[in-house]
Amino acid sequence: MTASSRAPGAGDARAPVGPGGPIGPEGPVGRRYHGVRWNEPLVTELGTPGQRGLALPPLDPAIAAEQSAALDAIPPGLRRTTAPGLPELAQPLVLRHFLRLSQMSQGAHVVADTLGTCTMKYSPLVGELIARSPKLLDLHPAQDPASVQGLLEIVWRCEQLLKAVSGFDAFSFQGGGGSQGIYTSALVIRAWHESRGEASRRDEIITTAFSHPANAAAAGTAGFRVIQLMPGERGFPDTAALRAALSPRTAGLMLTNPEDTGIFNPHVGEFVRLVHEAGGLCAYDQANGNPLLGMARAADAGFDVGQFNLHKTFGAPHNSVGPGSSAVGVRAGLEAFLPSPIVRRDGDRYVLDEDRAGSVGRVRSGAGNFQVVVRAYAWLLALGDEGLRTVAQTAVLNNNYLAHLLAAIPGLTIPYEGSGPRLDQIRYSWADLTDETGVTSDDIVRRTTDYGLQPYYTSHHPMLVPEPMTLEPTEMVSKDDLEELAAVLAAIAEEARTTPDVVRNAPHRGPIAALDEEAADDPARWAMTWRALVRKRAAAAEVAAEQD
């Protein structure tokens, strides 16, 4: 069954009509989607004092005595004067609250996800079954390593598989996400130069404009001055630009390849050689490594350090920006600089090695999100060598088939023609359609939700591609999924010409209306905690009362 045959045909009399024409998706595309919208309060605003979701047994007197002694050790100035104002809810209220929120979400298990630069894809549920075992779920981060030998063995074995995939000689799993992994690479580069007495002189990191922005941000956070190379006619910097940036102050190169446009820089080997000749190290941001699994290895290209995102790429869920797991690998000679602790095999047992004098220290608490590592290990074992190559090949095939379909949409272009086939993703441009109709990429991304699809990603900064749309189908979407997406985007492009207000005012059928952009840019209206929200609501009420 094709995507188009699943949808209701044109002429459905139930389709509502707005000022600019049909509000809902009309014709042979879309799923007659209409999102659920709940006016759901925050959980802190729910409940009644005295309600309970679980009746706990009386506290053991011995445990109570220990608890009292621990609390007595807290200095008086650090103790709470009042109990925390936690919500008190019965089980049915808790269940209703979170189910209602879930009904207003579009996750990868609800719709096909093609969110660019993120490698968002279906994560096998068998990994969840394993990770939610009490044998893993109930462990404590500070538990004696002697009591978690099975878990440490899995982490060690996962490292061996990643060494084979990357060519690196050692890994750390401490980072909780891609940015922390990239930051770890920057710290390793800095520590290596410090060990050679050159850190004060080697204070510049080179990166590229289409590499993930975390590379520049991490280098800057680590104390480096960042030099950003701009793309040439083919979408990536050439060796001449790199040569001009190299100097005795060069500490290293931090590069995403393929970049967030899907373009693979064919001069990467020459880049690495030139940086090494200048005395720097090379770090590979492999957040876009999905199309390279089993096909190319970072160490074989000469890189010294680099990270994989075990979440997403290796079959563990993204978890809404965390917790993830960034596996940072290094070549021989740089192991000493990895964060502590690392899992090491000592004879027939496994230990957390923290006594490492050259280590960069910690990039976060604990030894790592080992539940994510277990999921990734299961994924790797299930796929094997051939399976990994199939992942990469299918991701590239899906991406280029989608590009073939989208090339037929007037007003949509692929910048940097002549750069060769794109790998895992493409940063398209709606600039021609915007010039013709005034409808922007942001308008289109909101309109896609009316068709029951996951909104696409536009672009990170710098916004070098005008009116961008970045799509990354990965290996997990079907041919039907790709054809449906292409049909929807073609329909929206036609709407932009015939009923542009419908697109500009979207979404019409989603659970959440368009964001208040003014609020997003106004720190006075931000609230990162419940207490801050209460304070700001009270302040706004006072201002309104005074104005009245």
Steps between C-alpha positions, in 0.01 A plus 500: 500500500642838404488802723247674276257208501474510879367855512137606442433635156431857400151630545450384859218726612614484861817701431464835683550819305676810628545854366770390258347172391500149643657491846576129504705304246284456191546261209703180456760570767498518877326283758200715591695578815358699787708533815367461851516822700472497878509811713718302737644679805852440625526207738582746780154654452319168539399294800360553846684491833481152643463313171741212456595288203686242706470393862851449635574267792618655829865595501726250672625654829862414422479670163325798659785536748758498221295751304480733797875485551561588136264797514661625820831525316358765263595853617196694625546765234452241224188336645150569372276697730183359342420174329512503118165580343467175309169413329286239673315289244315171493607243242211568256592869484865422433405258224254741337750786514781322319273321253347833402846647446596196291195552280635843410838364392627378163785265573690256280261221603199699375619643169800449273775736614721678247636772730830614350843513672369280782492140367162462667370153429306208638679335791428126538276433796701192595765747616243656730407157635863436590570845640190495722594177671521552879848348478602819322233752589544466877878537507656798677771709327724469807452126536808288574646390163536149640120474509444612138752287315248400233420862414866602489574204274229615257648851497848357438370276220315791341831688499662214307227520235535877468876462465437272202245742348721809541859375504564688825688331784303599812164651593332693780123485549470779753345768280123529527443636149662602174606845618669352808682256273620782275607696807694195619686497166592865553626421851712211369658730242575758769641241741727355232651841430533565874695176536745628238530846654337666199153585631571872542600529134259248346178690565309485169248240380389484137150384410259544208177696469289194418650287777268468797515826699596303812849469354558874510314534831695219667832636380411845629387357834833317528680833463597491133464775244281362221575545130204406280554408135220599264375269223618537142300453181454128570380550856819428690828689556791411275855430609606855412265636765640258754861586416421868552359426847791285621769659711737424789201573724291215355393252767279289279211443263146414615296379206162344422520294182260460326397846608145596591424551132566132427809594301812291561822696467715285269813684613469379860819294478692805379344713776623256764848482350537879488386546859737230621787664312412826678526323837129467578261214576186413305162429660217329310145594597316185386150614592435458126675162495190296416584469125860403575440199729696207364608711201767740630692534826614820669840365600568382144458862389765599756280652768635501855177529697129490425157417637196293408153574630384163632156653539341526155777361276542177697136421565440669836228767527583868502304547823406862428853640506620265772611285654704369211846353479794638309776243449830686456782303338869578469798357316786332680701742710202711604326251733641668810307819426152345489258598779504296821383248585525258209402133499806275483543124509742383765553127456165332548329804656390846386584821684427871484846648459512845662871519582609662173735794544472639146120487481300811411289414805122482477270651242197402710417303814520121511663269252241533223140423403559127487138420419559666164822302454311175562242593236775582249684177578183297433450690172856433387479130586170466315634661182856373471741612227264454206212658687699815571588536134135449410405781739739738324405393148126523568534843662684634195251337262201645686655847505571504129162350407330774700716759321388352167134541600541853637689619192165499318351766732517849344648752739719250689871475422809316623780751555859428402431310180793294379614395848413137425240269655396597850541244773271500803313829458451808284446865583246608239389857429147641453645840399351490148153422640537778759595749230195395298237477776635659819447170683810412703660175608377564855145526366536171315646316798197599709263394225650148483352429843150541354575198285595289802873507426794581723612861443832518322812682617594823326865575581743584773710813492656638292198502269698481177226325301203735450157370609653166600339159548724220630376143463672179615288191431754246639456128432181464700244659267329306224453584134135576580610741774730687261234523230244627748738769625578611146129512414424710808777749428385527139144565619615771742707665226186512286303642795763774530405609146122461525408558868812647661317618813417141588871422509603822675243453778575132559472282695123459503465140613790454740478494879713812537465824306795695366756600759505852639828611346508817709485294819777272375727803462403667829699375804256680729238243401716190530445268794738211552343382828155482654591762759617738229175448310294579812704815566470622143129429486452701820710787366303503173172503696619799706596691186161424344320611817690829507419566136132439566 
